[in-house]
Amino acid sequence: MSADVTTVVIAILGAIGTLSSPLLTQRIADRAKRQEFEFEIQRRRADQIEDDRRSAIQERRAIYAKLNTTARRYEQAIYQYLRVISNGPAPPGRRPSWSRPVRPSASSIPMPR
């Protein structure tokens, strides 16, 4: 190869490199943005899962508290009735409070989400 051909080849390669560098830079920037976007989606999913878990725990705590309160009232009614019948038979008009039908209130029924 002569010096003229070598000079032309180097000039062509230099021009191609100069013209392709913005394209490569743009491609690298697009890849970085795509990775950042995917990371943000994963973070939002993880946050949503954590929020769902926390709300489920809070709902479960509220239900357990309601159950505990109801069980405690039932136990108190039983002990009260036992005190009444320990002194002899229960009076005919006196029904134990735990034997009365109880209608649950709307607030005591957990609603599905």
Summary of the structure (lengths in Angstrom):
residues: 113
radius of gyration: 38.7
end to end distance: 78.2
largest distance: 126.2
contacts: 202
relative contact order: 0.05
helix: 80%
strand: 0%
